[in-house]
Amino acid sequence: QVQLVESGGGLVQPGGSLRLSCVASRSTNVMGWYRQVPGKQRDVVASITSGGSINYADSVKGRFTISRDNAKNTVYLQMNNLKPEDTAVYYCNAHNLFSSYWGQGTQVTVSS
């Protein structure tokens, strides 16, 4: 079992920035961030492997940056130039070949 603890959500104006953090109780191969709005499916935002391979959703490319500190079992999501459509609950995910784990979610609201 892997426990994930997220932090860093909040309210920000359009064009602003936020940084999300997620600490895992132990290492997994892939860590990433997903987001979900009410009534819609949970979608991947970005993911990073322990070796540093990164993928982004097209909607956040050039604005969001995912990074990882393997020594601290921590993944970060730096979100710049935030837009109202980025408003969602953001979930940390950690998975390996056989198991997938989720954090409790953190709300990000982009509004003036």
C-alpha atoms as a printed R data frame, in Angstrom:
    type eleno elety resid chain resno       x      y       z
1   ATOM     1    CA   GLN     A     1   0.000  0.000   0.000
2   ATOM     2    CA   VAL     A     2   1.156  3.510  -0.810
3   ATOM     3    CA   GLN     A     3  -0.176  6.605   0.929
4   ATOM     4    CA   LEU     A     4  -0.152  9.888  -0.949
5   ATOM     5    CA   VAL     A     5  -0.447 13.301   0.683
6   ATOM     6    CA   GLU     A     6  -1.119 16.301  -1.545
7   ATOM     7    CA   SER     A     7  -0.745 19.986  -0.829
8   ATOM     8    CA   GLY     A     8  -0.695 23.308  -2.623
9   ATOM     9    CA   GLY     A     9  -4.167 23.835  -4.048
10  ATOM    10    CA   GLY     A    10  -6.156 27.012  -3.644
11  ATOM    11    CA   LEU     A    11  -7.745 29.999  -5.317
12  ATOM    12    CA   VAL     A    12  -5.783 31.969  -7.898
13  ATOM    13    CA   GLN     A    13  -6.603 34.604 -10.483
14  ATOM    14    CA   PRO     A    14  -6.327 33.872 -14.201
15  ATOM    15    CA   GLY     A    15  -2.715 34.134 -15.281
16  ATOM    16    CA   GLY     A    16  -1.475 33.213 -11.836
17  ATOM    17    CA   SER     A    17   0.588 30.274 -10.630
18  ATOM    18    CA   LEU     A    18   0.304 27.445  -8.139
19  ATOM    19    CA   ARG     A    19   2.577 24.587  -7.163
20  ATOM    20    CA   LEU     A    20   1.170 21.242  -6.112
21  ATOM    21    CA   SER     A    21   3.171 18.718  -4.118
22  ATOM    22    CA   CYS     A    22   2.542 15.049  -3.401
23  ATOM    23    CA   VAL     A    23   4.548 12.950  -0.983
24  ATOM    24    CA   ALA     A    24   4.377  9.164  -1.291
25  ATOM    25    CA   SER     A    25   5.035  6.732   1.562
26  ATOM    26    CA   ARG     A    26   7.263  4.718  -0.751
27  ATOM    27    CA   SER     A    27   8.601  4.816  -4.283
28  ATOM    28    CA   THR     A    28   6.687  3.734  -7.377
29  ATOM    29    CA   ASN     A    29   7.735  3.715 -11.008
30  ATOM    30    CA   VAL     A    30   5.253  6.313 -12.230
31  ATOM    31    CA   MET     A    31   3.842  9.337 -10.461
32  ATOM    32    CA   GLY     A    32   1.488 11.856 -11.915
33  ATOM    33    CA   TRP     A    33  -1.373 14.270 -11.614
34  ATOM    34    CA   TYR     A    34  -4.959 13.921 -12.768
35  ATOM    35    CA   ARG     A    35  -7.852 16.342 -12.536
36  ATOM    36    CA   GLN     A    36 -11.590 16.038 -12.389
37  ATOM    37    CA   VAL     A    37 -14.540 18.398 -12.577
38  ATOM    38    CA   PRO     A    38 -18.034 17.417 -11.397
39  ATOM    39    CA   GLY     A    39 -19.850 15.203 -13.867
40  ATOM    40    CA   LYS     A    40 -16.776 14.419 -15.928
41  ATOM    41    CA   GLN     A    41 -14.164 11.705 -15.945
42  ATOM    42    CA   ARG     A    42 -10.807 12.033 -14.267
43  ATOM    43    CA   ASP     A    43  -8.220 13.001 -16.868
44  ATOM    44    CA   VAL     A    44  -4.451 12.794 -16.793
45  ATOM    45    CA   VAL     A    45  -2.610 16.103 -16.592
46  ATOM    46    CA   ALA     A    46   1.008 14.967 -16.471
47  ATOM    47    CA   SER     A    47   3.089 11.969 -15.500
48  ATOM    48    CA   ILE     A    48   6.734 11.222 -14.821
49  ATOM    49    CA   THR     A    49   8.627  7.984 -14.404
50  ATOM    50    CA   SER     A    50  11.411  7.311 -11.920
51  ATOM    51    CA   GLY     A    51  13.788  7.599 -14.861
52  ATOM    52    CA   GLY     A    52  12.498 11.045 -15.788
53  ATOM    53    CA   SER     A    53  10.281 10.324 -18.785
54  ATOM    54    CA   ILE     A    54   7.490 12.897 -18.907
55  ATOM    55    CA   ASN     A    55   4.124 13.207 -20.619
56  ATOM    56    CA   TYR     A    56   1.678 16.106 -20.607
57  ATOM    57    CA   ALA     A    57  -1.904 16.544 -21.668
58  ATOM    58    CA   ASP     A    58  -2.076 18.821 -24.716
59  ATOM    59    CA   SER     A    59  -4.133 21.354 -22.781
60  ATOM    60    CA   VAL     A    60  -1.327 22.076 -20.302
61  ATOM    61    CA   LYS     A    61   1.782 21.839 -22.480
62  ATOM    62    CA   GLY     A    62   3.909 24.940 -22.147
63  ATOM    63    CA   ARG     A    63   2.141 26.047 -18.957
64  ATOM    64    CA   PHE     A    64   2.574 23.172 -16.480
65  ATOM    65    CA   THR     A    65   5.797 21.471 -15.432
66  ATOM    66    CA   ILE     A    66   5.984 18.162 -13.598
67  ATOM    67    CA   SER     A    67   9.074 17.200 -11.644
68  ATOM    68    CA   ARG     A    68  10.072 14.562  -9.193
69  ATOM    69    CA   ASP     A    69  12.470 14.140  -6.283
70  ATOM    70    CA   ASN     A    70  13.095 10.399  -6.060
71  ATOM    71    CA   ALA     A    71  15.009 10.717  -2.793
72  ATOM    72    CA   LYS     A    72  11.945 12.273  -1.170
73  ATOM    73    CA   ASN     A    73   9.322 10.210  -3.038
74  ATOM    74    CA   THR     A    74   7.749 13.513  -4.010
75  ATOM    75    CA   VAL     A    75   6.209 14.757  -7.225
76  ATOM    76    CA   TYR     A    76   5.500 18.394  -8.007
77  ATOM    77    CA   LEU     A    77   3.284 20.166 -10.501
78  ATOM    78    CA   GLN     A    78   4.186 23.760 -11.255
79  ATOM    79    CA   MET     A    79   1.200 25.421 -12.886
80  ATOM    80    CA   ASN     A    80   1.728 28.758 -14.618
81  ATOM    81    CA   ASN     A    81  -0.571 30.980 -16.655
82  ATOM    82    CA   LEU     A    82  -3.580 29.321 -15.090
83  ATOM    83    CA   LYS     A    83  -6.918 29.569 -16.874
84  ATOM    84    CA   PRO     A    84 -10.484 29.238 -15.558
85  ATOM    85    CA   GLU     A    85 -10.757 25.938 -17.404
86  ATOM    86    CA   ASP     A    86  -7.979 24.564 -15.196
87  ATOM    87    CA   THR     A    87 -10.390 24.677 -12.266
88  ATOM    88    CA   ALA     A    88 -10.770 21.135 -10.916
89  ATOM    89    CA   VAL     A    89  -9.890 18.777  -8.121
90  ATOM    90    CA   TYR     A    90  -6.336 17.626  -8.733
91  ATOM    91    CA   TYR     A    91  -5.392 14.108  -7.696
92  ATOM    92    CA   CYS     A    92  -1.939 12.657  -7.245
93  ATOM    93    CA   ASN     A    93  -1.436  9.169  -8.615
94  ATOM    94    CA   ALA     A    94   1.334  6.674  -8.096
95  ATOM    95    CA   HIS     A    95   1.473  3.345  -9.833
96  ATOM    96    CA   ASN     A    96   3.624  0.442 -10.848
97  ATOM    97    CA   LEU     A    97   2.912 -2.635 -12.937
98  ATOM    98    CA   PHE     A    98   0.336 -4.136 -10.571
99  ATOM    99    CA   SER     A    99  -1.146 -1.386  -8.425
100 ATOM   100    CA   SER     A   100  -2.401  2.168  -8.603
101 ATOM   101    CA   TYR     A   101  -2.833  4.567  -5.693
102 ATOM   102    CA   TRP     A   102  -4.607  7.897  -5.314
103 ATOM   103    CA   GLY     A   103  -4.325 10.890  -3.077
104 ATOM   104    CA   GLN     A   104  -7.329 12.569  -1.496
105 ATOM   105    CA   GLY     A   105  -7.402 15.413  -4.007
106 ATOM   106    CA   THR     A   106  -6.788 19.129  -3.728
107 ATOM   107    CA   GLN     A   107  -9.032 21.838  -5.134
108 ATOM   108    CA   VAL     A   108  -7.631 24.320  -7.627
109 ATOM   109    CA   THR     A   109  -9.912 27.226  -8.491
110 ATOM   110    CA   VAL     A   110  -8.964 29.800 -11.115
111 ATOM   111    CA   SER     A   111 -11.250 32.800 -10.913
112 ATOM   112    CA   SER     A   112 -11.160 36.569 -10.808
